[in-house]
Amino acid sequence: MKLIMEQWRRYLNEAKALPYIAPAQDLEQATGITGISTSYKLPAGYRSEEEVQNKMVQAGAHVLGASEPQAQQLIKTLYDEFTQLNPVLSEIPIGGAIDQYNVVLGAISKFSPPDISFYMKLSKKGHPFETASQIPGWKETYDAIESEAGFDIGWVPSPGTLRKIKDQLGME
């Protein structure tokens, strides 16, 4: 499974530019399903999610837990702007800078608020995919969807999102 964070790390280690990644939107485009990805209003000065991502990379803010002051400030500013423009994002419980980072990364990746929240909750318990796989039926549903769609999901969808995908694909 190729999660966004793992893809970012791989590209950085290989000294490549980061490709823009929006797995939920990609799944919709590949399968014709709808209502899985979420588009958010962007902060002033940005024309695309990819521009936000590139700014994060330039500031060193693309690394979870970045300690450089300019990186921390950029994440805080982006979080404040995203939540002001998209109040639904401010409903996601946060506990600090890492959670702000995850909300921003989730927003530019077009994940739904329930998926962002689910990922953040799981990340506090360990690796999100491994933790989700311990939820009864989650991994089986995830694998069945990948098999049916012929598509690598590429993120850790909430159980509600898995149900939506399964229903729209006509799976029982």
Backbone as ProteinMPNN parsed JSONL, in Angstrom:
{"seq_chain_A": "MKLIMEQWRRYLNEAKALPYIAPAQDLEQATGITGISTSYKLPAGYRSEEEVQNKMVQAGAHVLGASEPQAQQLIKTLYDEFTQLNPVLSEIPIGGAIDQYNVVLGAISKFSPPDISFYMKLSKKGHPFETASQIPGWKETYDAIESEAGFDIGWVPSPGTLRKIKDQLGME", "coords_chain_A": {"N_chain_A": [[0.839, -1.181, 0.0], [0.551, 2.207, -0.828], [0.944, 4.887, 0.9], [0.354, 8.398, 1.287], [2.317, 9.773, 2.919], [4.45, 7.979, 2.846], [5.031, 7.976, 0.139], [5.863, 10.631, -0.192], [8.19, 10.64, 1.407], [9.773, 8.784, -0.019], [10.157, 10.1, -2.506], [11.538, 12.354, -1.613], [13.865, 11.206, -0.549], [14.951, 10.282, -2.887], [15.599, 12.595, -4.064], [13.8, 13.897, -5.763], [11.333, 16.009, -7.289], [8.274, 16.567, -5.615], [5.441, 14.8, -6.572], [2.084, 15.895, -7.108], [-0.413, 14.568, -5.053], [-3.536, 13.098, -4.761], [-5.247, 10.862, -3.597], [-7.993, 10.072, -3.043], [-9.489, 11.561, -4.854], [-8.306, 10.601, -7.177], [-9.187, 7.934, -7.105], [-11.933, 8.333, -7.477], [-11.907, 9.366, -10.09], [-10.85, 7.205, -11.48], [-12.762, 5.222, -11.151], [-15.307, 6.28, -11.436], [-16.951, 6.761, -9.286], [-18.461, 8.946, -6.806], [-18.314, 11.692, -4.396], [-16.355, 11.036, -2.553], [-13.863, 12.318, -2.364], [-12.92, 15.591, -1.16], [-13.139, 18.958, -1.893], [-11.521, 21.883, -0.897], [-11.689, 25.344, 0.073], [-9.026, 27.409, -0.862], [-6.201, 28.974, 0.784], [-5.535, 32.529, 0.546], [-3.692, 33.64, -2.251], [-2.94, 31.208, -3.263], [-3.412, 29.035, -5.988], [-3.865, 26.403, -6.383], [-3.969, 23.108, -4.886], [-1.587, 21.848, -5.259], [0.213, 23.986, -5.395], [0.188, 24.797, -2.721], [1.308, 22.521, -1.56], [3.878, 22.617, -2.783], [4.877, 24.984, -1.65], [5.016, 24.178, 0.994], [7.048, 22.259, 0.771], [9.207, 23.865, -0.062], [9.583, 25.379, 2.242], [10.399, 23.488, 3.987], [8.415, 22.326, 5.386], [7.127, 20.057, 4.791], [7.784, 17.812, 6.079], [6.814, 15.683, 8.565], [6.573, 16.898, 11.794], [8.507, 18.846, 11.484], [11.103, 20.964, 12.565], [12.111, 23.454, 12.024], [11.799, 26.95, 12.421], [10.514, 28.521, 10.361], [9.14, 26.578, 8.966], [7.389, 25.546, 10.892], [5.887, 27.847, 11.369], [4.717, 28.263, 8.865], [3.046, 25.985, 8.655], [1.3, 26.467, 10.81], [0.138, 28.891, 9.964], [-1.049, 28.084, 7.505], [-2.822, 26.151, 8.502], [-4.481, 27.772, 10.128], [-5.592, 29.441, 8.145], [-6.828, 27.586, 6.391], [-8.752, 26.444, 8.142], [-10.256, 28.673, 8.798], [-11.373, 29.369, 6.333], [-12.679, 27.036, 5.726], [-14.756, 25.921, 7.725], [-15.532, 23.331, 8.542], [-13.204, 21.912, 8.802], [-12.151, 22.879, 11.156], [-13.54, 21.525, 13.016], [-12.312, 19.158, 13.425], [-10.678, 17.415, 15.894], [-7.719, 18.639, 17.375], [-4.392, 18.337, 18.682], [-2.04, 19.69, 18.671], [0.909, 20.859, 16.886], [1.591, 18.786, 15.08], [-0.868, 17.653, 14.521], [-2.076, 19.851, 13.298], [-0.521, 19.966, 10.995], [-1.279, 17.491, 9.835], [-3.98, 18.02, 9.264], [-3.729, 20.07, 7.355], [-2.245, 18.717, 5.357], [-4.083, 16.687, 4.79], [-6.204, 18.243, 3.799], [-5.093, 19.453, 1.469], [-4.738, 17.186, 0.046], [-7.233, 16.467, -0.55], [-8.867, 14.895, 1.113], [-11.725, 13.721, 2.901], [-13.281, 15.29, 5.779], [-14.023, 13.26, 7.773], [-12.2, 11.22, 7.027], [-9.701, 12.446, 7.409], [-9.799, 12.922, 10.168], [-10.074, 10.28, 11.113], [-7.622, 9.146, 10.28], [-5.852, 10.718, 11.807], [-6.584, 10.017, 14.417], [-5.915, 7.294, 14.415], [-3.16, 7.482, 13.96], [-2.13, 8.263, 16.35], [-1.998, 5.955, 17.739], [-0.181, 4.343, 16.562], [1.143, 3.026, 13.484], [-1.017, 4.174, 11.041], [-2.327, 2.558, 8.978], [-1.788, -0.066, 9.781], [-2.985, -0.034, 12.298], [-5.667, 0.507, 11.62], [-6.179, -1.831, 10.284], [-6.643, -3.601, 12.306], [-9.204, -3.196, 13.087], [-12.254, -4.812, 13.181], [-13.215, -6.233, 10.139], [-12.36, -4.048, 8.589], [-9.883, -4.221, 7.079], [-10.454, -6.365, 5.38], [-12.578, -5.306, 3.891], [-11.286, -3.112, 2.723], [-9.302, -4.432, 1.162], [-11.004, -5.917, -0.55], [-12.265, -3.868, -1.955], [-10.074, -2.715, -3.293], [-9.437, -4.865, -4.944], [-11.827, -5.186, -6.441], [-12.037, -2.649, -7.666], [-9.647, -2.525, -8.965], [-7.586, -0.855, -8.282], [-5.136, 0.897, -6.447], [-5.864, 1.986, -3.375], [-4.522, 3.827, -1.603], [-4.714, 5.495, 0.67], [-5.858, 5.869, 4.087], [-8.901, 5.206, 4.467], [-11.843, 6.182, 6.274], [-14.184, 4.04, 8.072], [-16.778, 4.768, 7.237], [-16.307, 5.969, 4.754], [-15.268, 3.783, 3.385], [-17.607, 2.243, 3.265], [-19.21, 3.88, 1.604], [-17.733, 3.783, -0.789], [-17.807, 1.036, -1.333], [-20.588, 0.642, -1.609], [-21.122, 2.268, -3.863], [-19.66, 0.968, -5.781], [-21.169, -1.206, -6.079], [-20.852, -3.452, -4.544], [-21.425, -6.253, -2.405]], "CA_chain_A": [[0.0, 0.0, 0.0], [1.36, 3.409, -0.947], [0.32, 6.013, 1.571], [0.927, 9.692, 0.92], [3.555, 10.076, 3.651], [5.495, 7.095, 2.351], [5.401, 8.462, -1.189], [6.633, 11.862, -0.008], [9.531, 10.264, 1.885], [10.502, 8.139, -1.106], [10.577, 11.116, -3.462], [12.561, 13.2, -0.992], [15.099, 10.432, -0.477], [15.481, 10.156, -4.241], [15.849, 13.962, -4.493], [12.898, 14.249, -6.858], [10.238, 16.909, -6.94], [7.115, 15.813, -5.154], [4.252, 14.873, -7.422], [0.871, 16.165, -6.35], [-1.117, 13.315, -4.815], [-4.889, 13.209, -4.207], [-5.742, 9.505, -3.835], [-9.454, 9.943, -3.054], [-9.918, 12.099, -6.146], [-7.84, 9.653, -8.198], [-10.098, 6.79, -7.082], [-13.177, 8.772, -8.117], [-11.678, 9.481, -11.534], [-10.583, 5.871, -12.043], [-13.918, 4.322, -11.038], [-16.568, 6.966, -11.705], [-17.72, 7.008, -8.069], [-18.445, 10.353, -6.404], [-18.544, 11.992, -2.988], [-15.314, 10.475, -1.703], [-12.9, 13.39, -2.126], [-13.496, 16.864, -0.748], [-12.368, 20.136, -2.298], [-11.572, 22.935, 0.111], [-11.263, 26.682, -0.343], [-7.586, 27.562, -0.634], [-5.768, 30.258, 1.343], [-5.226, 33.591, -0.408], [-2.392, 33.541, -2.898], [-2.736, 29.859, -3.816], [-4.366, 28.695, -7.035], [-4.092, 24.956, -6.407], [-3.429, 22.334, -3.773], [-0.188, 21.58, -5.591], [0.988, 25.162, -4.991], [0.336, 24.73, -1.26], [2.292, 21.466, -1.328], [5.202, 23.107, -3.172], [5.285, 25.957, -0.635], [5.403, 23.388, 2.168], [8.347, 21.655, 0.476], [10.205, 24.939, -0.06], [9.813, 25.826, 3.623], [10.769, 22.349, 4.816], [7.252, 22.003, 6.209], [6.519, 18.827, 4.277], [8.245, 16.724, 6.933], [6.056, 15.614, 9.808], [7.359, 17.264, 12.964], [9.597, 19.746, 11.106], [11.413, 21.819, 13.708], [12.557, 24.782, 11.605], [10.762, 27.941, 12.743], [9.707, 28.929, 9.209], [8.259, 25.448, 8.641], [6.33, 25.525, 11.898], [5.021, 29.011, 11.15], [3.92, 28.031, 7.655], [1.975, 25.03, 8.976], [0.313, 27.156, 11.652], [-0.576, 29.851, 9.112], [-1.917, 27.334, 6.589], [-3.906, 25.558, 9.293], [-5.409, 28.849, 10.497], [-6.297, 29.898, 6.953], [-7.734, 26.523, 5.928], [-9.891, 26.276, 9.053], [-11.105, 29.863, 8.699], [-12.09, 29.292, 5.06], [-13.402, 25.755, 5.685], [-15.039, 25.661, 9.137], [-15.645, 21.9, 8.828], [-11.879, 21.431, 9.218], [-11.901, 23.272, 12.548], [-14.251, 20.569, 13.869], [-11.432, 18.008, 13.64], [-9.919, 17.65, 17.125], [-6.265, 18.67, 17.229], [-3.674, 18.407, 19.941], [-0.775, 20.383, 18.518], [1.434, 21.17, 15.56], [1.536, 17.623, 14.188], [-2.258, 17.543, 14.076], [-2.293, 20.929, 12.324], [0.134, 19.478, 9.78], [-2.116, 16.444, 9.248], [-5.183, 18.648, 8.716], [-3.328, 20.756, 6.127], [-1.912, 17.697, 4.363], [-5.341, 16.056, 4.404], [-6.985, 19.184, 2.988], [-4.526, 19.604, 0.117], [-4.873, 15.881, -0.605], [-8.665, 16.357, -0.824], [-9.514, 13.889, 1.929], [-12.902, 14.197, 3.625], [-13.012, 15.483, 7.213], [-13.984, 12.005, 8.53], [-10.973, 10.481, 6.724], [-8.594, 13.139, 8.085], [-9.954, 12.659, 11.597], [-9.8, 8.857, 11.314], [-6.174, 8.981, 10.144], [-5.191, 11.334, 12.954], [-6.89, 9.188, 15.592], [-5.113, 6.076, 14.309], [-1.723, 7.78, 14.012], [-1.746, 8.386, 17.76], [-1.887, 4.597, 18.276], [0.832, 3.624, 15.8], [1.01, 3.208, 12.043], [-2.459, 4.213, 10.79], [-2.847, 1.433, 8.209], [-1.721, -1.265, 10.626], [-3.991, 0.123, 13.351], [-6.977, 0.332, 10.986], [-6.316, -3.248, 9.924], [-7.087, -4.326, 13.498], [-10.643, -2.974, 13.246], [-12.945, -5.933, 12.519], [-13.785, -6.026, 8.815], [-11.792, -2.921, 7.84], [-8.877, -4.68, 6.106], [-11.138, -7.205, 4.393], [-13.313, -4.4, 3.01], [-10.263, -2.361, 1.984], [-8.735, -5.336, 0.145], [-12.046, -6.254, -1.522], [-12.455, -2.689, -2.799], [-8.922, -2.626, -4.198], [-9.578, -5.936, -5.925], [-12.967, -4.87, -7.308], [-11.769, -1.433, -8.436], [-8.389, -2.637, -9.693], [-6.962, 0.434, -7.995], [-4.5, 1.017, -5.133], [-6.576, 3.069, -2.688], [-3.475, 4.798, -1.319], [-4.881, 6.242, 1.916], [-6.546, 5.111, 5.126], [-10.253, 5.737, 4.54], [-12.659, 5.856, 7.443], [-15.176, 3.008, 7.772], [-17.884, 5.362, 6.48], [-15.866, 6.134, 3.368], [-15.22, 2.439, 2.793], [-18.989, 1.859, 2.954], [-19.637, 4.649, 0.429], [-17.057, 3.236, -1.961], [-18.356, -0.306, -1.555], [-21.959, 0.792, -2.119], [-21.11, 2.827, -5.219], [-19.113, -0.045, -6.688], [-22.163, -2.277, -6.176], [-20.348, -4.637, -3.827], [-22.267, -6.647, -1.275]], "C_chain_A": [[0.878, 1.236, 0.0], [0.623, 4.579, -0.314], [1.055, 7.287, 1.202], [2.257, 9.962, 1.614], [4.707, 9.229, 3.129], [5.949, 7.535, 0.966], [6.248, 9.729, -1.071], [8.055, 11.51, 0.424], [10.369, 9.655, 0.772], [11.008, 9.178, -2.107], [11.653, 12.021, -2.883], [13.893, 12.477, -0.914], [15.761, 10.283, -1.835], [15.756, 11.522, -4.855], [15.025, 14.343, -5.726], [11.905, 15.289, -6.361], [9.049, 16.05, -6.529], [5.971, 15.928, -6.146], [3.05, 15.206, -6.535], [0.069, 14.878, -6.252], [-2.469, 13.613, -4.164], [-5.586, 11.867, -4.419], [-7.259, 9.356, -3.878], [-10.02, 10.447, -4.38], [-9.504, 11.157, -7.272], [-8.752, 8.433, -8.268], [-11.417, 7.148, -7.763], [-13.015, 8.802, -9.639], [-11.498, 8.11, -12.181], [-11.839, 4.999, -12.085], [-15.256, 4.959, -11.394], [-17.428, 7.177, -10.477], [-17.587, 8.479, -7.682], [-18.604, 10.483, -4.891], [-17.515, 11.422, -2.036], [-14.271, 11.541, -1.37], [-13.648, 14.658, -1.733], [-12.582, 17.983, -1.222], [-12.59, 21.234, -1.269], [-11.203, 24.273, -0.519], [-9.793, 26.823, 0.042], [-7.273, 28.917, -0.016], [-5.432, 31.257, 0.228], [-3.817, 33.404, -0.966], [-2.092, 32.181, -3.499], [-3.815, 29.571, -4.841], [-4.683, 27.207, -7.071], [-3.509, 24.322, -5.148], [-1.946, 22.044, -4.005], [0.706, 22.764, -5.22], [1.212, 25.176, -3.478], [1.399, 23.688, -0.922], [3.706, 21.96, -1.65], [5.735, 24.12, -2.169], [5.733, 25.235, 0.639], [6.787, 22.777, 1.959], [9.446, 22.715, 0.551], [10.563, 25.38, 1.351], [10.292, 24.696, 4.528], [9.631, 21.882, 5.696], [6.546, 20.743, 5.743], [6.898, 17.62, 5.126], [7.476, 16.773, 8.249], [6.963, 15.927, 10.993], [8.535, 18.163, 12.643], [9.838, 20.743, 12.234], [11.876, 23.218, 13.307], [11.446, 25.793, 11.86], [9.903, 28.337, 11.545], [8.748, 27.827, 8.793], [7.085, 25.406, 9.613], [5.351, 26.678, 11.691], [4.145, 28.822, 9.923], [2.771, 27.072, 7.946], [0.893, 25.704, 9.811], [-0.52, 28.122, 10.821], [-1.534, 29.132, 8.161], [-3.092, 26.714, 7.331], [-4.951, 26.627, 9.634], [-6.234, 29.298, 9.297], [-7.278, 28.835, 6.434], [-8.951, 26.406, 6.836], [-10.811, 27.491, 9.037], [-11.96, 29.801, 7.435], [-13.009, 28.073, 4.975], [-13.713, 25.335, 7.117], [-15.15, 24.178, 9.501], [-14.293, 21.327, 9.284], [-11.575, 21.786, 10.67], [-12.627, 22.359, 13.529], [-13.419, 19.316, 14.145], [-10.592, 18.281, 14.886], [-8.4, 17.626, 16.858], [-5.616, 18.812, 18.598], [-2.333, 19.116, 19.824], [-0.359, 20.516, 17.071], [1.356, 19.985, 14.598], [0.111, 17.428, 13.671], [-2.596, 18.646, 13.077], [-1.706, 20.522, 10.973], [-0.754, 18.449, 9.077], [-3.405, 17.005, 8.651], [-4.838, 19.339, 7.389], [-3.025, 19.738, 5.035], [-3.175, 16.991, 3.881], [-6.179, 16.942, 3.502], [-6.413, 19.315, 1.583], [-4.58, 18.294, -0.659], [-6.33, 15.549, -0.911], [-9.346, 15.208, -0.092], [-10.703, 14.518, 2.65], [-12.537, 14.423, 5.096], [-13.044, 14.178, 8.011], [-12.704, 11.187, 8.262], [-9.76, 11.113, 7.396], [-8.629, 12.813, 9.573], [-9.61, 11.21, 11.936], [-8.294, 8.594, 11.273], [-5.451, 9.528, 11.376], [-5.398, 10.512, 14.223], [-6.01, 7.933, 15.585], [-3.618, 6.341, 14.462], [-1.229, 7.943, 15.45], [-1.532, 7.013, 18.411], [-0.796, 3.788, 17.588], [0.679, 3.919, 14.326], [-0.473, 3.133, 11.68], [-3.01, 3.009, 10.021], [-2.861, 0.163, 9.053], [-2.783, -1.204, 11.733], [-5.396, -0.077, 12.786], [-7.229, -1.131, 10.665], [-6.766, -4.109, 11.095], [-8.583, -4.151, 13.766], [-11.373, -4.092, 12.499], [-13.591, -5.533, 11.191], [-13.147, -4.937, 7.975], [-10.854, -3.405, 6.731], [-9.526, -5.521, 5.01], [-11.898, -6.338, 3.383], [-12.35, -3.618, 2.126], [-9.709, -3.209, 0.838], [-9.753, -5.684, -0.939], [-12.294, -5.083, -2.481], [-11.289, -2.556, -3.78], [-9.026, -3.671, -5.306], [-10.685, -5.619, -6.94], [-12.661, -3.69, -8.234], [-10.529, -1.582, -9.314], [-7.54, -1.399, -9.502], [-6.363, 0.398, -6.6], [-5.11, 2.217, -4.422], [-5.599, 4.166, -2.251], [-3.682, 5.705, -0.12], [-5.646, 5.373, 2.885], [-7.956, 5.695, 5.278], [-10.98, 5.306, 5.809], [-13.637, 4.741, 7.073], [-16.361, 3.546, 6.964], [-17.53, 5.555, 5.015], [-15.762, 4.79, 2.681], [-16.618, 1.972, 2.406], [-19.494, 2.58, 1.703], [-19.03, 4.071, -0.842], [-17.662, 1.884, -2.334], [-19.757, -0.235, -2.159], [-21.955, 1.281, -3.563], [-20.52, 1.86, -6.241], [-20.068, -1.237, -6.849], [-21.705, -3.568, -5.524], [-21.287, -4.972, -2.686], [-21.443, -7.14, -0.125]], "O_chain_A": [[1.85, 1.305, 0.752], [-0.236, 5.19, -0.949], [2.234, 7.258, 0.85], [3.226, 10.343, 0.958], [5.825, 9.724, 2.988], [7.139, 7.469, 0.657], [7.244, 9.877, -1.78], [9.019, 12.03, -0.138], [11.549, 9.976, 0.636], [12.17, 9.131, -2.511], [12.582, 12.411, -3.59], [14.939, 13.068, -1.182], [16.983, 10.172, -1.929], [16.106, 11.613, -6.031], [15.514, 15.035, -6.619], [11.674, 15.423, -5.159], [8.853, 14.947, -7.04], [5.576, 17.033, -6.517], [3.011, 14.84, -5.36], [-0.111, 14.176, -7.247], [-2.537, 14.296, -3.142], [-6.422, 11.739, -5.313], [-7.766, 8.577, -4.684], [-10.919, 9.833, -4.955], [-10.267, 10.94, -8.214], [-9.06, 7.949, -9.357], [-11.955, 6.356, -8.538], [-13.876, 8.323, -10.376], [-11.946, 7.887, -13.305], [-11.968, 4.136, -12.953], [-16.236, 4.252, -11.628], [-18.529, 7.716, -10.588], [-16.701, 9.176, -8.177], [-18.972, 9.533, -4.201], [-17.768, 11.331, -0.835], [-13.843, 11.654, -0.221], [-14.854, 14.777, -1.947], [-11.377, 17.95, -0.973], [-13.715, 21.476, -0.83], [-10.491, 24.323, -1.523], [-9.375, 26.41, 1.124], [-7.983, 29.894, -0.255], [-5.09, 30.867, -0.888], [-2.883, 33.057, -0.243], [-1.081, 32.021, -4.183], [-4.994, 29.829, -4.6], [-5.649, 26.789, -7.709], [-2.682, 24.91, -4.451], [-1.155, 22.001, -3.063], [1.837, 22.566, -4.776], [2.296, 25.524, -3.01], [2.282, 23.935, -0.101], [4.63, 21.741, -0.867], [6.928, 24.115, -1.868], [6.707, 25.633, 1.279], [7.609, 22.78, 2.875], [10.493, 22.487, 1.157], [11.715, 25.717, 1.625], [10.561, 24.92, 5.708], [9.844, 21.129, 6.646], [5.478, 20.403, 6.252], [6.382, 16.524, 4.909], [7.49, 17.782, 8.953], [8.002, 15.29, 11.171], [9.475, 18.248, 13.434], [8.892, 21.299, 12.792], [12.02, 24.084, 14.169], [10.283, 25.53, 11.555], [8.688, 28.478, 11.684], [7.65, 28.114, 8.315], [5.934, 25.249, 9.207], [4.139, 26.507, 11.822], [2.966, 29.178, 9.935], [1.64, 27.319, 7.527], [-0.297, 25.53, 9.547], [-1.743, 28.168, 10.956], [-2.693, 29.524, 8.028], [-4.225, 26.746, 6.849], [-6.15, 26.415, 9.452], [-7.441, 29.513, 9.417], [-8.415, 29.149, 6.082], [-10.073, 26.28, 6.345], [-12.017, 27.356, 9.242], [-13.142, 30.143, 7.468], [-13.996, 28.082, 4.239], [-13.017, 24.485, 7.673], [-14.89, 23.805, 10.645], [-14.249, 20.371, 10.058], [-10.826, 21.075, 11.34], [-12.369, 22.406, 14.732], [-13.778, 18.505, 15.0], [-9.868, 19.276, 14.932], [-7.881, 16.718, 16.208], [-6.212, 19.334, 19.54], [-1.565, 19.139, 20.785], [-1.154, 20.317, 16.152], [1.079, 20.174, 13.414], [-0.085, 17.076, 12.508], [-3.323, 18.406, 12.113], [-2.334, 20.719, 9.933], [-0.956, 18.527, 7.865], [-3.874, 16.506, 7.628], [-5.575, 19.206, 6.412], [-3.499, 19.881, 3.908], [-3.319, 16.727, 2.687], [-6.796, 16.462, 2.552], [-7.161, 19.289, 0.606], [-4.479, 18.294, -1.886], [-6.631, 14.49, -1.46], [-10.291, 14.612, -0.609], [-10.686, 15.706, 2.97], [-11.592, 13.818, 5.602], [-12.176, 13.981, 8.862], [-12.185, 10.537, 9.17], [-8.888, 10.405, 7.898], [-7.605, 12.47, 10.165], [-8.934, 10.944, 12.93], [-7.758, 7.898, 12.135], [-4.552, 8.884, 11.918], [-4.468, 10.34, 15.012], [-5.436, 7.557, 16.607], [-2.894, 5.522, 15.028], [-0.04, 7.777, 15.725], [-0.958, 6.917, 19.496], [-0.518, 2.659, 17.993], [0.138, 4.961, 13.956], [-1.126, 2.133, 11.979], [-4.066, 2.489, 10.383], [-3.834, -0.59, 9.038], [-3.403, -2.217, 12.057], [-6.222, -0.752, 13.399], [-8.358, -1.612, 10.762], [-7.224, -5.234, 10.894], [-9.159, -4.875, 14.578], [-11.134, -4.296, 11.309], [-14.405, -4.611, 11.134], [-13.362, -4.895, 6.763], [-11.022, -3.031, 5.571], [-9.174, -5.391, 3.838], [-11.869, -6.599, 2.18], [-12.573, -3.479, 0.924], [-9.653, -2.763, -0.308], [-9.406, -5.74, -2.119], [-12.507, -5.288, -3.676], [-11.502, -2.311, -4.967], [-8.735, -3.385, -6.468], [-10.494, -5.769, -8.146], [-12.979, -3.719, -9.423], [-10.371, -0.854, -10.295], [-6.862, -0.943, -10.423], [-7.005, -0.079, -5.664], [-4.889, 3.355, -4.837], [-5.851, 5.34, -2.521], [-2.882, 6.617, 0.09], [-6.041, 4.257, 2.546], [-8.181, 6.571, 6.114], [-10.759, 4.217, 6.339], [-13.896, 4.515, 5.891], [-16.888, 2.845, 6.1], [-18.361, 5.329, 4.135], [-16.129, 4.664, 1.513], [-16.803, 1.375, 1.345], [-20.13, 1.969, 0.843], [-19.719, 3.89, -1.845], [-17.984, 1.628, -3.494], [-20.074, -0.961, -3.101], [-22.702, 0.765, -4.395], [-20.845, 1.926, -7.427], [-19.819, -2.148, -7.638], [-22.129, -4.655, -5.918], [-21.876, -4.082, -2.072], [-21.991, -7.514, 0.912]]}, "name": "protein", "num_of_chains": 1, "seq": "MKLIMEQWRRYLNEAKALPYIAPAQDLEQATGITGISTSYKLPAGYRSEEEVQNKMVQAGAHVLGASEPQAQQLIKTLYDEFTQLNPVLSEIPIGGAIDQYNVVLGAISKFSPPDISFYMKLSKKGHPFETASQIPGWKETYDAIESEAGFDIGWVPSPGTLRKIKDQLGME"}
